[in-house]
Amino acid sequence: MNPIKILAVGLLGLSLAGCGDSWGQRAVTGAGIGAGTGAVIGAIAGGPVIGAAVVGSLIGAGVGAATTHGRWFP
């Protein structure tokens, strides 16, 4: 497991977590981005890709729903 790859994928996911204008849009886009990021991290780590994608989507939806448009990202 290469920590630099995991960090790069994590930063990519975080950079896109605030997409969307409404609360629902941010939750949905966060879930999609989190699922993709989780699947990549699961594949790099050699673990179950589906499980990592599910966990990533749940975390991404939570982070996306918790963000406010324009607060961190204009």
N, C-alpha and C positions, 0 to 999 in steps of 0.2 A: 504494500500500500504506500503510494507516494504522497506525502503530505502537501506538496506543492500543487499537484493535480487537484486534490480535494479542496484546497484553499481557492484555487482558480475557479473551479466550478461553483463553489459556495459564493464567491464574490460576484460571479456572473448572475446567479440567481437573486442575490440581494439587490443588485443594481436594477433589476427589472421588477421588483416586488411591488412598487407603487403605481403600476399602470392602471388606468381607468379613472373615470370621472365620478362614478357613484360608489357607494359602499359595496353593492353587489358585484359591480364590475371588478373592483379591486380584489374581492374575495375569490371570484372565478379565475381571474388572471393569475392571482397568487397561487391558487391550487394547481393550475396548469404548469406554471413555472416550477413550483415545488415538486410536482410529480416527475417532471423531466430531470430536475436536479437530483432528486432522490434516486431515480433509476440509474443515472450516471455514476453517482457515488456508490450505489450498491454494486454496480458492475465493476468499478475500479477496486472496491474492497473485496470482491469475490463472494459477496453475500447474496441473499435472495433479492433479485431485482424488483419483483412485484411488491414485496413487503416494504422495501425501501421507497418505492414510488408512492405507495399508500401513505406511509408516514410523512414523506415529503409533501404530498398534496394537502394533508391535514395541517401541517405546520405552515405551508404557504398560504392556505386559505385564512388561517388565523392572523398571520402577519399582514396579508393584504386587507383584511377587514379592519384591522387595528390602525392602519395608516389613514391619514387625512390628506386629501388632494391638496397639493401646494405647500404642505408643511415641510417636507424634506426634498421633494422633487417638484419643481415648478411646472 
